[in-house]
Amino acid sequence: MRAIFIDSENETLENVELGDDPSEITSLLKCDLFDVVRVTAEDDLFVDDEGLLKATEATKFFMIARGVPLAGNGLILGHTEAGDSTSTKMNLYMLGQSTEFLSLNEMKEGI
């Protein structure tokens, strides 16, 4: 299934192909536990559930559409009515237009 990987370390977004194994998600996100947030009626954002707990001065953050800053990497997948993950319908270019990358210092300056 097609997903969009948000790589906060390199400040890039890219299409990736995933299978059905949840370990692919934890591997991309570089985490042990992930959380899922609905971002559109058809798409979900997977993030490190412990991202803020593990954040250091070197941690990079990202925001989508000027929302809440999230620590680490992200992954966009679609979902079925039953809640199963499926390919995203989100457009990589459009997501890129609304995604912003930040350092911890930049976030502190904004507060």
SULCORBEL-V472634 format. One record per residue. N is the residue number from 0. RES is the residue in one small letter. NEAR is the number of other C-alpha atoms within 10 Angstrom. Layout:
n = {N:N}
res = {RES:RES}
near = {NEAR:NEAR}
//
This chain:
n = {0:1:2:3:4:5:6:7:8:9:10:11:12:13:14:15:16:17:18:19:20:21:22:23:24:25:26:27:28:29:30:31:32:33:34:35:36:37:38:39:40:41:42:43:44:45:46:47:48:49:50:51:52:53:54:55:56:57:58:59:60:61:62:63:64:65:66:67:68:69:70:71:72:73:74:75:76:77:78:79:80:81:82:83:84:85:86:87:88:89:90:91:92:93:94:95:96:97:98:99:100:101:102:103:104:105:106:107:108:109:110}
res = {m:r:a:i:f:i:d:s:e:n:e:t:l:e:n:v:e:l:g:d:d:p:s:e:i:t:s:l:l:k:c:d:l:f:d:v:v:r:v:t:a:e:d:d:l:f:v:d:d:e:g:l:l:k:a:t:e:a:t:k:f:f:m:i:a:r:g:v:p:l:a:g:n:g:l:i:l:g:h:t:e:a:g:d:s:t:s:t:k:m:n:l:y:m:l:g:q:s:t:e:f:l:s:l:n:e:m:k:e:g:i}
near = {13:17:23:24:23:27:20:23:16:10:15:12:19:13:15:13:11:16:11:11:8:10:13:13:22:17:10:16:24:16:18:12:14:18:11:15:11:14:14:11:8:16:21:21:20:22:26:24:18:15:20:14:9:12:14:12:8:10:18:24:26:24:17:16:12:10:11:10:18:20:26:24:25:25:24:29:25:24:18:11:7:6:8:10:17:20:18:20:16:18:10:16:10:9:16:15:10:12:17:17:20:18:18:17:12:12:12:8:7:7:5}
//
